[in-house]
Amino acid sequence: EPVMRLDLDVTESKLGDVLADLSLKRGALVLHVDTNTREQESFSSRGSGGSMTARVAAHVPLAELLGYATAVRSLTAGEASFTTEYVHHAPVLSYSSSSGSSS
């Protein structure tokens, strides 16, 4: 299965929500969280006043990122941005049979 690197910039006030959501993603691995960044480029056009942001880096299976833009927008009230990049293929655990999958 393709695994993607997810780089996400989010305001610190929404960081917990984003990390909680990532922890629910099958096969997701958070690589690091950097909370020592100032909002300058990503959110300056929205008038955020230079509040603190966090940068999250994670490896997430591609299938888990389908619809992620909508989920992040909902979780953060539009106060986040992210990019993805292919990293590698890897075996990833499938969903359990109790989740309704017929595999």
N, C-alpha and C positions, 0 to 999 in steps of 0.2 A: 504494500500500500504506500502511496506517496506521503512523505512527511514534509511539512512546510515549517520554515522558521517564521514565527510571528513576532514582529516588533511593534509594540503598542505604546503610544504616549497618552497618558490619562491624567487628569487632575488628581491630586492626592486624596481629595474628598471622595472620589469614586473608585479608588484603588482597591479597596476591600471587595466591592461588588464585582469588579472585573476578575480579581484573583479567585473569588468563590465560583464564578462562572467557569473559569478555566479549569478549576479542579474537578468539575463535573464532566469535562470532555474526555471521552475514552482515549487513553493513550497519550494524553497531553503531559508534557514535561516542562515545567517552568525552569529556565536556565538561570536567570537572575532578574532582580528588581533593583533599579537605581532610582532612589528618591532625592538625589542631589541635583536635579535639573530645574532650571527656571523656564517658565513658559515665555518664549519670545516669539518664535516663528509660527508654531502650530496654531496657537489660539489668539495671537495678538490682534488679528482682524476682528475678533469677536468682542474685544474690549474687556478681556478678563483681568487686566491690570497687573499682569506679571505674577500671578499666583504660582505656587509650587506645583510641579508635575512629577510624575513618576514614569520611568521607561521600563517596560516589561519585555523580556525576551523569552520565548518559549518555542518548543517543537511540538507541533500538533498535526495529527493525521488530516489530510486534505478533506476527507469526508466530514470531519467534525467542524470544518470552517464554512461549510455551505450555509448560507444565511447569517453568517457571523456579523456582517456589516449592520444588519438590522438589529441584531441582539445587542451589539455594543452601543449603537445609537440609543436604544431603549434604556439600557443600563446606566448610561452616562449622561443622558439628556443632551446628546450631541457633543459632549466635551471630551472626545477622544478621537484619535486617528491611528491607523495601523497600516502596515505593509506586510506582505507575505512573500516568501521566496522558497523555491524548491530546495530541499536539503538532500534527501536520499529516499530510497525505498526501504521499508522495514516491515517485518511481520508485526502486526498489532493485534491484540486480543479483540475478538469479536464480541458483540453484545451477547448477554446471557439469553437463554431461551425464554426466560420469563418476561423479556422486554417486548415480546411479540414478533421477534424475528423468526423466520422459518428456515434458517440456515442449518 
